[in-house]
Amino acid sequence: MKKTIITILAAISIFGFTVTEAQASTWHKGMPKKMRGTWKVPHDKIFHSGAKIGKNYYHFCANDPDYLNNTKYKYLGNKIYKINGYEPFYTKDRVNRYIKLVSNKHMKVSFNINFKKSNSPLTMYKK
């Protein structure tokens, strides 16, 4: 019995013992596949607002464009994603957007994580 314990301890000390943990909330490159495509804002007949979301960008066009390039995302739970990307027009820096997927064809976009207290979370539907 002592011999096997000593053998196991010797093997661990020689080869090392490492434990790898999976990080569930790490940053991933690009945009989630569920969000990609063309989205539109309902009942917007003046500006025809909508978003085009690709593999590595989020482009929202209305009277004031909101572009994010070189995006990365983090899943926060409860169908909420934190999107981080380079904003080339105003801040010329990396900024965050929060997107809540209500269903496969319905999402809400906000500048902060609290969708209920947000001034006006933008509701979009897939085209």
Long-range contacts (C-beta under 8 A, 24 or more apart in sequence): 24-75, 25-74, 25-75, 25-76, 26-74, 27-72, 27-73, 27-74, 27-84, 28-72, 28-73, 28-74, 29-56, 29-71, 29-72, 30-55, 30-56, 30-71, 30-72, 30-73, 31-55, 31-56, 31-57, 31-58, 31-71, 31-73, 31-83, 32-73, 32-75, 32-81, 34-101, 34-104, 35-81, 35-99, 35-101, 35-107, 37-126, 37-127, 38-126, 38-127, 39-107, 39-124, 39-125, 39-126, 39-127, 40-124, 40-125, 40-127, 41-122, 41-123, 41-124, 41-125, 42-123, 42-125, 50-124, 50-127, 51-109, 51-124, 57-85, 58-83, 58-85, 58-97, 60-109, 60-122, 65-89, 66-97, 68-95, 68-97, 76-113, 80-113, 80-115, 82-113
